[in-house]
Amino acid sequence: MVNVWTPVPHGALRATVRGFGPGEATEELVRPARVLKPSAFHPRGGRRRGPEEDREGKLGIVLSFLVFSGAFALLLKSAGWFVEGAVGLAERFRVSKTAVGVVLVGLATTSAELAVSVQAAWLGHPEIALGNGVGSVVADDGLVLAVGVLLAGSVAVDRRVLRSIGPFLLGGFGLSFLFARDFHISRPEGLVLVLLLVGYYAYIVRAGKKGKFGVPLDAAEAPMALGKVLLLFSGGAAGVLVSSYLVIESGLDIAKFLGIPEVVIGLTMIALGTSLPELSTAIAAARKGHAEVSVGNILGADVLNILLIIGSAALVNPITVEPETIRFSYPWAFFVVVTMLVLMRHRYRLTRAKAVLLLSLYGTFIFFSLKLGG
């Protein structure tokens, strides 16, 4: 015989004892259901753990936080090597300086987001990829750009760059939202986003040849040795892949421990962490008196986050998320992007007052993201 527990009204459980032979009797008895109360270690509810299990769980989450922090440190260092290798290859093979500055370096600075999102999709967590792509846009615009402007005091915006990249950013964002309206981004839709990025790159190269992007990067006086270039490029790429895997696994452990949905971890913790290369670049540029560099970098990174990050993740594994996530993350990101573009367009200059406004929007976004997971 087998005991089958089925729910009945008023919080009771019905135990039905069924026989397998013909004519066997069936008995039913009802008893009150045992209510699972939240424990100290499981705020979401569940079996109360013993002291030994609590110690093991706490040691596990401490280890997850240590792995998460160490993986991000490796991610940042590897991304830096990848940037140096990419620029070195471009100089060696005489690739256009505009292509180096906008395409290769832009791709390298978003390699962390790309690696994390693609691996998350491959491991069966595409919701992290979507949250990382959209969340990185908010982090770049509301935090990275704002910090750079606050340090610099005032940053001029190149109207040629804004007029060239701004429409691509809005168009790509609107298209990805259109694809996600049914709470699903398929592989064909991901391919469309990636192909749009290819068209964007082609436009950037042509615009660079016509002098639409201001002053190009300075040429290196002594090109780096080819062996060192290849080592930096391949080693950086490998480091990004390995560290991004550790970021995903430890991030999932932290999400489970805190009872926070994976997409919220992607929108906040992982999105912020993978935006650290752009943040460090913005701070360094501001300190050296070249904060204008971060404006074009942020605009280009936003296009890559929407088209490449989300598109590539959907190609690896179609993205399906909860309706509440799409209704929250996309409107917020679009609002932050539009606000940033309007502030840039106003007198083509970003000031500390405008930076404070962007920073406050980012803080509000983080607050409601955590509320979404609560």
RONUGU-427977 format. One record per residue (C-alpha): x, y, z; residue number from 1; residue in one letter. Coordinates in steps of 0.02 Angstrom, whole numbers, padded with zeros to 5 digits. Layout:
BEGIN
+--------+--------+--------+-----+------+
:   east :  north :     up : pos : code :
+--------+--------+--------+-----+------+
:      X :      Y :      Z : NUM :    A :
...
+--------+--------+--------+-----+------+
***
This chain:
BEGIN
+--------+--------+--------+-----+------+
:   east :  north :     up : pos : code :
+--------+--------+--------+-----+------+
:  00000 :  00000 :  00000 :   1 :    M :
:  00053 :  00180 : -00024 :   2 :    V :
:  00014 :  00335 :  00078 :   3 :    N :
: -00037 :  00485 : -00025 :   4 :    V :
: -00051 :  00654 :  00060 :   5 :    W :
: -00167 :  00778 : -00026 :   6 :    T :
: -00215 :  00953 :  00034 :   7 :    P :
: -00390 :  00987 :  00100 :   8 :    V :
: -00469 :  01152 :  00159 :   9 :    P :
: -00432 :  01236 :  00325 :  10 :    H :
: -00246 :  01190 :  00327 :  11 :    G :
: -00267 :  01002 :  00348 :  12 :    A :
: -00186 :  00861 :  00254 :  13 :    L :
: -00285 :  00710 :  00195 :  14 :    R :
: -00197 :  00542 :  00203 :  15 :    A :
: -00273 :  00419 :  00083 :  16 :    T :
: -00225 :  00237 :  00103 :  17 :    V :
: -00258 :  00144 : -00059 :  18 :    R :
: -00240 : -00041 : -00094 :  19 :    G :
: -00185 : -00106 : -00262 :  20 :    F :
: -00292 : -00264 : -00270 :  21 :    G :
: -00472 : -00273 : -00334 :  22 :    P :
: -00601 : -00238 : -00203 :  23 :    G :
: -00477 : -00175 : -00074 :  24 :    E :
: -00545 : -00045 :  00043 :  25 :    A :
: -00492 :  00136 :  00041 :  26 :    T :
: -00475 :  00228 :  00205 :  27 :    E :
: -00457 :  00414 :  00233 :  28 :    E :
: -00402 :  00503 :  00389 :  29 :    L :
: -00376 :  00687 :  00414 :  30 :    V :
: -00251 :  00771 :  00528 :  31 :    R :
: -00196 :  00954 :  00548 :  32 :    P :
: -00054 :  01008 :  00435 :  33 :    A :
:  00114 :  01047 :  00511 :  34 :    R :
:  00151 :  01231 :  00479 :  35 :    V :
:  00329 :  01264 :  00423 :  36 :    L :
:  00391 :  01415 :  00520 :  37 :    K :
:  00539 :  01519 :  00464 :  38 :    P :
:  00700 :  01473 :  00550 :  39 :    S :
:  00850 :  01580 :  00589 :  40 :    A :
:  00945 :  01511 :  00441 :  41 :    F :
:  00797 :  01499 :  00321 :  42 :    H :
:  00696 :  01661 :  00326 :  43 :    P :
:  00587 :  01597 :  00185 :  44 :    R :
:  00532 :  01449 :  00288 :  45 :    G :
:  00580 :  01267 :  00296 :  46 :    G :
:  00642 :  01134 :  00416 :  47 :    R :
:  00730 :  01208 :  00565 :  48 :    R :
:  00913 :  01160 :  00557 :  49 :    R :
:  01015 :  01095 :  00700 :  50 :    G :
:  01168 :  01187 :  00769 :  51 :    P :
:  01290 :  01084 :  00665 :  52 :    E :
:  01192 :  01117 :  00504 :  53 :    E :
:  01184 :  01303 :  00545 :  54 :    D :
:  01372 :  01311 :  00565 :  55 :    R :
:  01400 :  01221 :  00401 :  56 :    E :
:  01277 :  01335 :  00312 :  57 :    G :
:  01357 :  01493 :  00382 :  58 :    K :
:  01531 :  01432 :  00333 :  59 :    L :
:  01465 :  01394 :  00159 :  60 :    G :
:  01392 :  01568 :  00133 :  61 :    I :
:  01552 :  01650 :  00198 :  62 :    V :
:  01649 :  01546 :  00073 :  63 :    L :
:  01528 :  01597 : -00066 :  64 :    S :
:  01555 :  01781 : -00026 :  65 :    F :
:  01745 :  01756 : -00026 :  66 :    L :
:  01738 :  01664 : -00194 :  67 :    V :
:  01623 :  01800 : -00264 :  68 :    F :
:  01743 :  01938 : -00210 :  69 :    S :
:  01899 :  01847 : -00270 :  70 :    G :
:  01818 :  01802 : -00436 :  71 :    A :
:  01773 :  01984 : -00468 :  72 :    F :
:  01952 :  02037 : -00430 :  73 :    A :
:  02013 :  01910 : -00558 :  74 :    L :
:  01878 :  01967 : -00679 :  75 :    L :
:  01937 :  02148 : -00671 :  76 :    L :
:  02120 :  02101 : -00690 :  77 :    K :
:  02084 :  01984 : -00835 :  78 :    S :
:  01977 :  02115 : -00922 :  79 :    A :
:  02124 :  02236 : -00907 :  80 :    G :
:  02242 :  02111 : -00989 :  81 :    W :
:  02114 :  02081 : -01125 :  82 :    F :
:  02103 :  02268 : -01159 :  83 :    V :
:  02293 :  02283 : -01175 :  84 :    E :
:  02300 :  02132 : -01289 :  85 :    G :
:  02158 :  02195 : -01400 :  86 :    A :
:  02240 :  02365 : -01422 :  87 :    V :
:  02409 :  02284 : -01452 :  88 :    G :
:  02337 :  02174 : -01590 :  89 :    L :
:  02253 :  02323 : -01670 :  90 :    A :
:  02416 :  02421 : -01672 :  91 :    E :
:  02512 :  02272 : -01740 :  92 :    R :
:  02392 :  02244 : -01884 :  93 :    F :
:  02360 :  02430 : -01914 :  94 :    R :
:  02174 :  02425 : -01879 :  95 :    V :
:  02087 :  02594 : -01885 :  96 :    S :
:  02113 :  02695 : -01726 :  97 :    K :
:  01928 :  02733 : -01722 :  98 :    T :
:  01891 :  02547 : -01729 :  99 :    A :
:  02015 :  02519 : -01587 : 100 :    V :
:  01938 :  02652 : -01475 : 101 :    G :
:  01754 :  02621 : -01507 : 102 :    V :
:  01743 :  02439 : -01561 : 103 :    V :
:  01886 :  02336 : -01487 : 104 :    L :
:  01909 :  02431 : -01324 : 105 :    V :
:  01721 :  02448 : -01303 : 106 :    G :
:  01702 :  02261 : -01328 : 107 :    L :
:  01845 :  02226 : -01208 : 108 :    A :
:  01771 :  02333 : -01069 : 109 :    T :
:  01606 :  02240 : -01084 : 110 :    T :
:  01690 :  02069 : -01097 : 111 :    S :
:  01647 :  02038 : -00914 : 112 :    A :
:  01461 :  02065 : -00944 : 113 :    E :
:  01469 :  01959 : -01102 : 114 :    L :
:  01560 :  01814 : -01019 : 115 :    A :
:  01446 :  01813 : -00866 : 116 :    V :
:  01286 :  01824 : -00969 : 117 :    S :
:  01333 :  01692 : -01098 : 118 :    V :
:  01392 :  01569 : -00966 : 119 :    Q :
:  01236 :  01602 : -00861 : 120 :    A :
:  01128 :  01562 : -01012 : 121 :    A :
:  01232 :  01407 : -01052 : 122 :    W :
:  01214 :  01345 : -00872 : 123 :    L :
:  01025 :  01364 : -00882 : 124 :    G :
:  01004 :  01533 : -00797 : 125 :    H :
:  00961 :  01653 : -00940 : 126 :    P :
:  00865 :  01765 : -00819 : 127 :    E :
:  01033 :  01815 : -00744 : 128 :    I :
:  01092 :  01862 : -00919 : 129 :    A :
:  00943 :  01976 : -00948 : 130 :    L :
:  00959 :  02054 : -00776 : 131 :    G :
:  01145 :  02081 : -00803 : 132 :    N :
:  01122 :  02161 : -00974 : 133 :    G :
:  00983 :  02280 : -00920 : 134 :    V :
:  01056 :  02309 : -00747 : 135 :    G :
:  01227 :  02353 : -00820 : 136 :    S :
:  01146 :  02490 : -00924 : 137 :    V :
:  01075 :  02568 : -00765 : 138 :    V :
:  01242 :  02545 : -00673 : 139 :    A :
:  01342 :  02623 : -00816 : 140 :    D :
:  01226 :  02774 : -00835 : 141 :    D :
:  01174 :  02803 : -00655 : 142 :    G :
:  01333 :  02757 : -00562 : 143 :    L :
:  01487 :  02748 : -00675 : 144 :    V :
:  01454 :  02905 : -00775 : 145 :    L :
:  01393 :  02999 : -00621 : 146 :    A :
:  01550 :  02958 : -00520 : 147 :    V :
:  01662 :  03014 : -00664 : 148 :    G :
:  01571 :  03180 : -00678 : 149 :    V :
:  01572 :  03208 : -00489 : 150 :    L :
:  01760 :  03185 : -00486 : 151 :    L :
:  01790 :  03293 : -00640 : 152 :    A :
:  01667 :  03430 : -00591 : 153 :    G :
:  01607 :  03463 : -00768 : 154 :    S :
:  01618 :  03360 : -00927 : 155 :    V :
:  01590 :  03419 : -01106 : 156 :    A :
:  01487 :  03305 : -01219 : 157 :    V :
:  01540 :  03285 : -01401 : 158 :    D :
:  01380 :  03320 : -01497 : 159 :    R :
:  01441 :  03215 : -01645 : 160 :    R :
:  01461 :  03062 : -01534 : 161 :    V :
:  01292 :  03091 : -01452 : 162 :    L :
:  01202 :  03112 : -01618 : 163 :    R :
:  01285 :  02958 : -01691 : 164 :    S :
:  01268 :  02833 : -01549 : 165 :    I :
:  01112 :  02900 : -01462 : 166 :    G :
:  00988 :  02841 : -01596 : 167 :    P :
:  01066 :  02667 : -01599 : 168 :    F :
:  01051 :  02655 : -01411 : 169 :    L :
:  00867 :  02705 : -01408 : 170 :    L :
:  00825 :  02598 : -01560 : 171 :    G :
:  00911 :  02443 : -01492 : 172 :    G :
:  00833 :  02465 : -01322 : 173 :    F :
:  00659 :  02485 : -01395 : 174 :    G :
:  00681 :  02332 : -01505 : 175 :    L :
:  00740 :  02221 : -01363 : 176 :    S :
:  00592 :  02278 : -01257 : 177 :    F :
:  00475 :  02238 : -01402 : 178 :    L :
:  00549 :  02063 : -01409 : 179 :    F :
:  00531 :  02041 : -01220 : 180 :    A :
:  00350 :  02099 : -01209 : 181 :    R :
:  00290 :  01918 : -01215 : 182 :    D :
:  00413 :  01878 : -01074 : 183 :    F :
:  00519 :  01775 : -01193 : 184 :    H :
:  00667 :  01817 : -01306 : 185 :    I :
:  00693 :  01679 : -01434 : 186 :    S :
:  00850 :  01630 : -01529 : 187 :    R :
:  00792 :  01717 : -01691 : 188 :    P :
:  00758 :  01875 : -01592 : 189 :    E :
:  00930 :  01862 : -01512 : 190 :    G :
:  01006 :  01844 : -01686 : 191 :    L :
:  00918 :  02003 : -01742 : 192 :    V :
:  00995 :  02098 : -01595 : 193 :    L :
:  01170 :  02033 : -01637 : 194 :    V :
:  01151 :  02075 : -01822 : 195 :    L :
:  01095 :  02250 : -01774 : 196 :    L :
:  01257 :  02265 : -01675 : 197 :    L :
:  01356 :  02214 : -01830 : 198 :    V :
:  01268 :  02354 : -01925 : 199 :    G :
:  01311 :  02472 : -01782 : 200 :    Y :
:  01495 :  02426 : -01794 : 201 :    Y :
:  01494 :  02452 : -01982 : 202 :    A :
:  01418 :  02623 : -01957 : 203 :    Y :
:  01548 :  02668 : -01824 : 204 :    I :
:  01693 :  02622 : -01939 : 205 :    V :
:  01621 :  02722 : -02085 : 206 :    R :
:  01584 :  02870 : -01973 : 207 :    A :
:  01761 :  02862 : -01905 : 208 :    G :
:  01834 :  02872 : -02081 : 209 :    K :
:  01730 :  03029 : -02111 : 210 :    K :
:  01795 :  03109 : -01951 : 211 :    G :
:  01632 :  03105 : -01855 : 212 :    K :
:  01709 :  03047 : -01691 : 213 :    F :
:  01829 :  03184 : -01645 : 214 :    G :
:  02008 :  03150 : -01597 : 215 :    V :
:  02065 :  02968 : -01620 : 216 :    P :
:  02177 :  02871 : -01502 : 217 :    L :
:  02362 :  02913 : -01504 : 218 :    D :
:  02473 :  02787 : -01591 : 219 :    A :
:  02597 :  02691 : -01484 : 220 :    A :
:  02777 :  02750 : -01504 : 221 :    E :
:  02846 :  02572 : -01483 : 222 :    A :
:  02724 :  02432 : -01524 : 223 :    P :
:  02713 :  02294 : -01395 : 224 :    M :
:  02802 :  02130 : -01435 : 225 :    A :
:  02686 :  02010 : -01526 : 226 :    L :
:  02717 :  01869 : -01401 : 227 :    G :
:  02666 :  01981 : -01256 : 228 :    K :
:  02514 :  02042 : -01352 : 229 :    V :
:  02454 :  01865 : -01386 : 230 :    L :
:  02487 :  01814 : -01205 : 231 :    L :
:  02387 :  01962 : -01137 : 232 :    L :
:  02245 :  01933 : -01259 : 233 :    F :
:  02228 :  01745 : -01233 : 234 :    S :
:  02266 :  01749 : -01047 : 235 :    G :
:  02143 :  01890 : -01019 : 236 :    G :
:  02007 :  01799 : -01115 : 237 :    A :
:  02036 :  01638 : -01017 : 238 :    A :
:  02036 :  01732 : -00852 : 239 :    G :
:  01873 :  01818 : -00895 : 240 :    V :
:  01790 :  01652 : -00937 : 241 :    L :
:  01849 :  01562 : -00780 : 242 :    V :
:  01812 :  01705 : -00661 : 243 :    S :
:  01640 :  01735 : -00737 : 244 :    S :
:  01595 :  01553 : -00704 : 245 :    Y :
:  01644 :  01574 : -00520 : 246 :    L :
:  01544 :  01736 : -00511 : 247 :    V :
:  01388 :  01647 : -00573 : 248 :    I :
:  01403 :  01497 : -00457 : 249 :    E :
:  01441 :  01599 : -00300 : 250 :    S :
:  01308 :  01727 : -00347 : 251 :    G :
:  01178 :  01589 : -00359 : 252 :    L :
:  01228 :  01524 : -00187 : 253 :    D :
:  01211 :  01698 : -00113 : 254 :    I :
:  01042 :  01720 : -00198 : 255 :    A :
:  00977 :  01556 : -00127 : 256 :    K :
:  01040 :  01597 :  00048 : 257 :    F :
:  00959 :  01770 :  00049 : 258 :    L :
:  00799 :  01706 : -00034 : 259 :    G :
:  00820 :  01832 : -00176 : 260 :    I :
:  00768 :  01787 : -00355 : 261 :    P :
:  00912 :  01758 : -00475 : 262 :    E :
:  00857 :  01899 : -00590 : 263 :    V :
:  00871 :  02024 : -00446 : 264 :    V :
:  01049 :  01965 : -00413 : 265 :    I :
:  01082 :  01995 : -00598 : 266 :    G :
:  01004 :  02168 : -00593 : 267 :    L :
:  01105 :  02224 : -00442 : 268 :    T :
:  01258 :  02128 : -00380 : 269 :    M :
:  01320 :  02050 : -00542 : 270 :    I :
:  01273 :  02201 : -00649 : 271 :    A :
:  01368 :  02317 : -00533 : 272 :    L :
:  01518 :  02202 : -00523 : 273 :    G :
:  01535 :  02180 : -00711 : 274 :    T :
:  01522 :  02370 : -00731 : 275 :    S :
:  01676 :  02396 : -00622 : 276 :    L :
:  01795 :  02402 : -00773 : 277 :    P :
:  01697 :  02550 : -00841 : 278 :    E :
:  01693 :  02628 : -00667 : 279 :    L :
:  01881 :  02614 : -00644 : 280 :    S :
:  01907 :  02685 : -00819 : 281 :    T :
:  01793 :  02833 : -00781 : 282 :    A :
:  01883 :  02871 : -00617 : 283 :    I :
:  02055 :  02860 : -00699 : 284 :    A :
:  02001 :  02971 : -00844 : 285 :    A :
:  01929 :  03100 : -00725 : 286 :    A :
:  02087 :  03107 : -00622 : 287 :    R :
:  02193 :  03131 : -00779 : 288 :    K :
:  02081 :  03270 : -00844 : 289 :    G :
:  02006 :  03169 : -00987 : 290 :    H :
:  01832 :  03133 : -00919 : 291 :    A :
:  01759 :  03162 : -01093 : 292 :    E :
:  01827 :  02990 : -01139 : 293 :    V :
:  01704 :  02905 : -01019 : 294 :    S :
:  01552 :  02983 : -01106 : 295 :    V :
:  01582 :  02893 : -01271 : 296 :    G :
:  01634 :  02735 : -01178 : 297 :    N :
:  01470 :  02732 : -01080 : 298 :    I :
:  01363 :  02762 : -01234 : 299 :    L :
:  01452 :  02623 : -01328 : 300 :    G :
:  01443 :  02505 : -01179 : 301 :    A :
:  01255 :  02533 : -01166 : 302 :    D :
:  01232 :  02481 : -01348 : 303 :    V :
:  01337 :  02325 : -01318 : 304 :    L :
:  01242 :  02280 : -01159 : 305 :    N :
:  01075 :  02285 : -01248 : 306 :    I :
:  01120 :  02212 : -01417 : 307 :    L :
:  01268 :  02097 : -01384 : 308 :    L :
:  01240 :  02039 : -01205 : 309 :    I :
:  01054 :  02002 : -01217 : 310 :    I :
:  01064 :  01945 : -01399 : 311 :    G :
:  01208 :  01824 : -01368 : 312 :    S :
:  01126 :  01752 : -01212 : 313 :    A :
:  00964 :  01722 : -01308 : 314 :    A :
:  01061 :  01634 : -01446 : 315 :    L :
:  01138 :  01517 : -01318 : 316 :    V :
:  00976 :  01486 : -01221 : 317 :    N :
:  00808 :  01572 : -01254 : 318 :    P :
:  00767 :  01693 : -01112 : 319 :    I :
:  00606 :  01674 : -01014 : 320 :    T :
:  00573 :  01779 : -00859 : 321 :    V :
:  00430 :  01827 : -00745 : 322 :    E :
:  00311 :  01964 : -00807 : 323 :    P :
:  00350 :  02072 : -00655 : 324 :    E :
:  00533 :  02074 : -00701 : 325 :    T :
:  00504 :  02139 : -00878 : 326 :    I :
:  00379 :  02267 : -00816 : 327 :    R :
:  00505 :  02330 : -00688 : 328 :    F :
:  00680 :  02319 : -00762 : 329 :    S :
:  00648 :  02381 : -00939 : 330 :    Y :
:  00545 :  02536 : -00894 : 331 :    P :
:  00672 :  02585 : -00762 : 332 :    W :
:  00822 :  02561 : -00877 : 333 :    A :
:  00736 :  02655 : -01018 : 334 :    F :
:  00693 :  02798 : -00900 : 335 :    F :
:  00875 :  02810 : -00841 : 336 :    V :
:  00941 :  02805 : -01022 : 337 :    V :
:  00822 :  02940 : -01081 : 338 :    V :
:  00863 :  03048 : -00930 : 339 :    T :
:  01049 :  03029 : -00964 : 340 :    M :
:  01029 :  03076 : -01149 : 341 :    L :
:  00922 :  03228 : -01107 : 342 :    V :
:  01051 :  03286 : -00979 : 343 :    L :
:  01189 :  03264 : -01108 : 344 :    M :
:  01090 :  03358 : -01239 : 345 :    R :
:  01060 :  03505 : -01121 : 346 :    H :
:  01203 :  03624 : -01165 : 347 :    R :
:  01308 :  03470 : -01212 : 348 :    Y :
:  01386 :  03469 : -01039 : 349 :    R :
:  01368 :  03361 : -00884 : 350 :    L :
:  01383 :  03447 : -00715 : 351 :    T :
:  01390 :  03385 : -00537 : 352 :    R :
:  01207 :  03429 : -00513 : 353 :    A :
:  01161 :  03318 : -00660 : 354 :    K :
:  01275 :  03181 : -00591 : 355 :    A :
:  01185 :  03187 : -00423 : 356 :    V :
:  01019 :  03165 : -00514 : 357 :    L :
:  01085 :  03011 : -00607 : 358 :    L :
:  01157 :  02941 : -00447 : 359 :    L :
:  00992 :  02962 : -00356 : 360 :    S :
:  00903 :  02869 : -00496 : 361 :    L :
:  01027 :  02726 : -00479 : 362 :    Y :
:  01001 :  02720 : -00290 : 363 :    G :
:  00812 :  02715 : -00315 : 364 :    T :
:  00830 :  02576 : -00442 : 365 :    F :
:  00933 :  02471 : -00320 : 366 :    I :
:  00805 :  02501 : -00182 : 367 :    F :
:  00659 :  02441 : -00287 : 368 :    F :
:  00761 :  02296 : -00357 : 369 :    S :
:  00785 :  02233 : -00180 : 370 :    L :
:  00601 :  02262 : -00143 : 371 :    K :
:  00561 :  02157 : -00297 : 372 :    L :
:  00659 :  02015 : -00222 : 373 :    G :
:  00584 :  02039 : -00050 : 374 :    G :
+--------+--------+--------+-----+------+
***
